[in-house]
């Protein structure tokens, strides 16, 4: 499925296939959402191959072509961050909602504001650059940041909370918003 979209209000893409190609740009000043149709499909942010079965794959280049006040990626499965991703220039807030979990397996993440809600949260790269973070996890929660970070709030999330262990590591200052 290929998309070339310019939107001035809001967009929501419920995807019927796991292969997506974003050509051109997607622009909204408000909320943009990506969600697979099947509830338990995983999402790969930073994919390089578009080959994983039962996975919605968006490359770093495709993500960089999206401009939104808030970009929301949600699934009943797991959201994997698999390469260097930089949403800071084009996205005010990146909201990741993975019912099974959110896992960073490679690369680093740059985001102005990051909202995380998952069964588990594991952002382990020490080179992540996040301005403000709010996170909730049913189990363990780990966030590493290679600079200062502010703990803030987002829709339905206040601060950092977890049903298991919590690890928030920042090189520099960690501020409670």
Buried (B, 14 or more C-beta within 10 A) or exposed (E): EEBEBEBEEBBEBEBEEBBBEBEEBBBBBEBBBBBBEBEEBBBBBBBEEBEBEEBBBBBBEBBBBBBBEBBBBBBBBBBBBBBBBBBBEBBBBBBBBBBBBBBBEEBBBBBBBBBBBBBBBBBBBEBBBBBBBBBBBBBBBBBBBBEBBBBBEBEEBEBBEBEEEBBBBBEEEBEEE
